[in-house]
């Protein structure tokens, strides 16, 4: 776990995907480190395999964004690995989806706000 914590610190991330070959075998989060190691009196030499969440749920790069929304809706996690046959290709977070929704809303409302904000001409 010491190596995982150092990697998280160095990379500025709160989650590490554990893989073996091309398959995703687990996920370790900063929360796992805190609650499954430190809170239980464990130490930094605890093996990753004893802490990680095994067989994590993943989405595929070609999945519709609704698949990710549904996955987050039905599970209590904030990060979702994106993987294909060759392994992990990315990490999607609930924050990513919230920012995307915010941008879509702004894009939809911008023309409406512009129309409302412009003075209306009175015909004589």
N, C-alpha and C positions, 0 to 999 in steps of 0.2 A: 504494500500500500504506500510505502514511502516513495517509491518510484512513480506511482500513479499521481500522488499528491504533488510531487515535483513537476511532473509533466503538465498537470493542470495549472500550476502556478506559472510555469514558463510560457505556456501557450495561452494563458488567460481564458481558460475554459472551465466549465463546471461539470463536464461529463467526458468520459473516455469509453470508447467502444472496444471491447475485448474480442479479438478474432483469433481463429485458429485456421490456418490455410486461407481459404476464401470465404469461410462461413463466419457469421456473427455468432459468438457464443455467449456474450454477456455485455452488460453495461454497468459502469461504476460512476456514480455521481458524487459531487461534493457532499450531498446529504447522506449518502451511504457511508462515506468516510466518517462523517460526524456521528451518525446514529448507530451504525453497525460496528464501528471500531472504537472510537474515542468514548462514546457514552457507555459502552459495555466494558470499559477497562482494557480494551485491546491495545496493541501497540503498532507502530509503523511497520513492523516485520510481518504483520498478518498477511497471508497469501491472498492475492486478488480473487482467486476462485472461491474463497470463503465469504467474500463480501459482495461480489457482483450479483446483479439480477440476471439470472440465467434465461436463455431463449427469449431475448427481448422481441417485442413487436417491432416490425420494420415496415416501411412503405417502399415502393419501387419508384425509380425516377420517372417512369411514364404514367404513374397513377394520377388520377384527377385530384385536384386540391381537396375536393369533398371527402376523399378517402382519409386524408390527414385530419380534417375537421372531425369526422366520425370517430377516428381512432383516439384523438385527444378527448372527445366527448365521453367515450366509454372507458377510459383508463385514467388513472390519477398520476400521470406524469407530464412533464413539461418539455421533454426532449424526445425526438423520434428519429432514429437512424434511417437513412435512405440507403438502400443497398440493392445491388443487382447480382447477377450470377458470379461476378468477379470479386465481390466484397462491398465494403462500405464506400459510398461515393459522396456522402454528405450527412449533415445533421440538420433537421428541421426543428425549430423551437416554436412553442406557442406564441412567443413574442414575435417571431417572423410572421405568423399568420395574423396576429393583431395589427402589426404595422401594415401588412398588405391590405387588410380590411379598411384600415384608416385611410390609406392612399386611394383605394377604390371609392370610398365614400366622398373624399375630397374631390376626386375627379368627376364624380356624378353631380356634386353640388356646385362646383365652380361656375358652370354656365347659368345655373338658376340664380345664384347670388349676384352674378354680373348683371343679369336681366333685371332683377329687383332693385339693384343699386343705381342703375342708370335712370336719370330723370326722364319722365315720360313727356312727350311733346303733346301739347294741346292743339287740336285743329281749330282754326278760326271760323 
